[in-house]
Amino acid sequence: MKQPFIWDNYSDQPYPLQDKSYKKKMRKSQIGSLLKTLFVSIFVLPISLLLTPFVKRKKINSNEFFCIGVDFEREPQATLNMIEELGVDRILLRFKLWEMEKLTLLKDFILLCKDKKITLKILQDREHIEDSALLQKDLETIFTTLEGYIDIFEIGSTINRAKWGFFSVDEYSRFYKVAYHLKVSKFRHIKLIGSGVIDFEYHFTAHTLFNFCNYSFDGVSSLLYVDRRGAPENTQMGFALLDKISILAAMVWLSPKSKYELHITETNWPISGTAPYAPTSEYECVSEEFYADYMLRYYLLAFASRQVDSVSWHQLIAAGYGLVDNRENLRKRKAFKVYKYMVQNLKNAEFLRLDIKKEYHILQCLAGGKPLQIHWSLKPATIKNEDTFAVYSHDGEKIENDTLNIGSSPLYIYIKGII
C-alpha cells in the first residue's frame, strides 16, 4: 500500500485520504460509473423492497453460521486455542495483496486450523486495482497455494470507501473479473464471493449485481454494520437490521449475477475508551456490556431472518472492537464468554419463529432437540420464572429468581418436559 493510501495498524484499516485534490480527481474520472450506480439503484432498490415478503427463506446450517474473524499474525497460538474454546466451525482470515511475502505464513497458520471452514478476505490496494497483470499474477499465486484449504474466497472489501482504493463500481467490477476469469480458466472448484459493500449503501450493491459485466458470484458478501445507529433493532431511514437483511437478500435472490447465498463478512461495535484502537470516534463507541448484548442480538436477528448463511464477527483479538483486548496481555472481554455460550447453545439449532411485540423479542428454536426460547426487550419487562423453565443468562449463569428481569441482555429459557 503506497501513498496517498496509508494503513492504520491501530484500527486495522486505511487512514482517511488526506489528499483531497487526488480524491476529487479520481471521483471525477469515474463519473460515468457513479451515474450508472444511481441509474441502476433507482430501479433495483424499489423492486427489491416490494419483493421482500416473497423472498424465499432458507434452512440455515447453524454449524457454519457462526464465524469469527481472526488475524493470523496476532498471537497465533493463543488465537488457535481460543478458536477451539469458542467452538466455531468457520473462521475468516484477511490477506493483504500488498503483503504477498506473507503468503507462506498464512498457509502455515491455515494448516493448523484443522477442520475449520475458512473464508479468506483478499484486501486490495491501489496498485493491484490499476495493474490487472499484477493482480492476475498474485491472485493466481494465492489460488494455487491455497486451493483446497479455503472454503470461500472473498474478492475485495469495502468497495464504497475511497480510502480502501476503489473509486467506483466499474473499478471493482474490473478487479473482480480478474479473479472470476482465473476461476473459469484454471480454478473451477474455488468459490468466489463479493462485492463487500460496507453499511446500508445498497445502491453500490445493486450496481454490482445488475449489470452487463461478464462475471458471476457464488454468493454475496456484505459488511453490514449498524453500529452508528446504536442497538441492532434501531432504525435507519425506517429500516432496522431485519429490514436491511431482507432488502439485501431480495437483491441477491433477484440477481442473475449471483447464487442465492449471503454472507455478512464483517460487523462489530467499537468499544468506549479504546482510542486510538477504536475504528470510529468515541461518540459511536459503546460499553463492553452493551457490546456483548448488541453482538448477541445481532446474531439472533440475522439467524432469525433465515436469509444469512454466515455472520463473521470482526474480530477475535482487537483492542478497539474485539472479543479480546490485547493492550496489556490478553484479556477476554465479557463478550468472549457470551459468544462462546451462544455457539454452545445454537450451533446445532433449528429456528422455529421470532415473535416481536412492543419491543419484546422471543426467538424460539430447537437446540439439541430441546425447546429453547431466547428473550430480550428494548424496554425493561418482567415475567414469572415458571417451574418448567431452566433459565440462563447470556453468558451461561443459571438464574433461579422467581421473577425474571427481561432487558438488553438476552436470557436463554429452556422449556422442560416438552419434546
Secondary structure, 3 states (H helix, E strand, C coil): CCCCCCEECCCCEECCCCCHHHHHHHHHHCHHHHHHHHHHHHHHHHHHHHHHHHCCCCCCCHHHHEEEEECCCCCHHHHHHHHHHHCCCEEEEEEEHHHHHHHHHHHHHHHCCCCCEEEEEEECCHHHHHCHHHHHHHHHHHHHHHCCCCCEEEECCCCCCHHHCCCCHHHHHHHHHHHHHHHHHCCCCCCEEEEEEECCCHHHHHHHHCCCCCCCECCEEEECCCHHHCCCCCCECCECHHHHHHHHHHHHHHCCCECCCEEEEEECCCECCCCCCCCCCHHHCECHHHHHHHHHHHHHHHHHHCCCCEEEECCCECCCCCCEECCCCCEECHHHHHHHHHHHHHCCEEEEEEEEECCEEEEEEEECCEEEEEEEECCCEEEECCCCEEEECCCCCEECCCEEEECCCCEEEEECCCC
